[in-house]
Amino acid sequence: MASEIKVDTISEKTSTSGVTIDSLGIKDGKITNLMNATLSAADLGVGLHIKTADSSAATHTSADELVLENAGHCGISILSATDGTGNIYFNDSGGVARGYFEYNHDTDKLSVGTAGANGLVIDSTGAVTKPLQPCFSVVPASQQSNVSTGTQIAFGTELFDLNGDFASNTFTAPVTGKYFLGHSLRLQEVDADYTYFMVQITTSNRAYYHIQDTGTYDEDAAYMEWTNGIVADMDANDTCDLAVAFVGGANQVDISTNSFFYGYLIC
């Protein structure tokens, strides 16, 4: 036969220790002795506070709906199947998992996502990849012949462009930061009569030059490799391109398809 006790209210009258039911203590609006912790709505935060020992710490008003507290180590465990995932999702009215932490127990891979896509992945070996980190490498689709001074170099073939920031021979910074930008240009038929010749990386903030006096040559150079790399400060939506310029000589230099322009966000 099942037993049932129904009451509208359990209230403390004279006891100094409150009311105890099978080691569950209820006193002063608090539930105590719950799994060796104290469950309180009054001590810290505006929501649920689970405390095993007082840490003398405070909470932030933007994160006090659930508070775990201990005087020593404190944490939370998410237990999943060996072929399942453990997840923390950040949702809003626009959708679920807009931001998230996901651990895949089947592959031992941790993913951190924003806007519903992986932004950082740590695999089982500890290798860290950032699938959407701005990073590009491009080459000319065809040779540019007999270029004139001030000519922007055309890069019609993308070897890769992780965040889709390169288009129309121009890299556009998606966020404010420090970017590594570099080139390796193979020039052909470099005129010995140039007063000087230079390759210029131009950003919205400033230009970076690689300059050389070819007047010291005793004849035209059939091939010449020009390499340069810089760290540029770029604001969001700033642009960058690559051009050649020279004084004197003839419009005879060619830009080989064995040339590269590349860059990536450092920080």
Sequence and secondary structure as in RCSB ss.txt:
>XXXX:A:sequence
MASEIKVDTISEKTSTSGVTIDSLGIKDGKITNLMNATLSAADLGVGLHIKTADSSAATHTSADELVLENAGHCG
ISILSATDGTGNIYFNDSGGVARGYFEYNHDTDKLSVGTAGANGLVIDSTGAVTKPLQPCFSVVPASQQSNVSTG
TQIAFGTELFDLNGDFASNTFTAPVTGKYFLGHSLRLQEVDADYTYFMVQITTSNRAYYHIQDTGTYDEDAAYME
WTNGIVADMDANDTCDLAVAFVGGANQVDISTNSFFYGYLIC
>XXXX:A:secstr
       S    SS SS EEETTEEEETTEEEEETTEEEESSSSSSSEEEESS       TTS SEEEE SS   
      TTSEEEEEEEETTEEEEEEEEEETTTTEEEEEETTEEEEEE TT  EE TTS EEEEE SS B S  TT
EE    EEEEETTS EETTEEE SSSEEEEEEEEEEEEEE TTEEEEEEEEEESS EEEEEE GGG SS EEEEE
EEEEEEEEE TT EEEEEEEEEES S  EE SS EEEEEE  
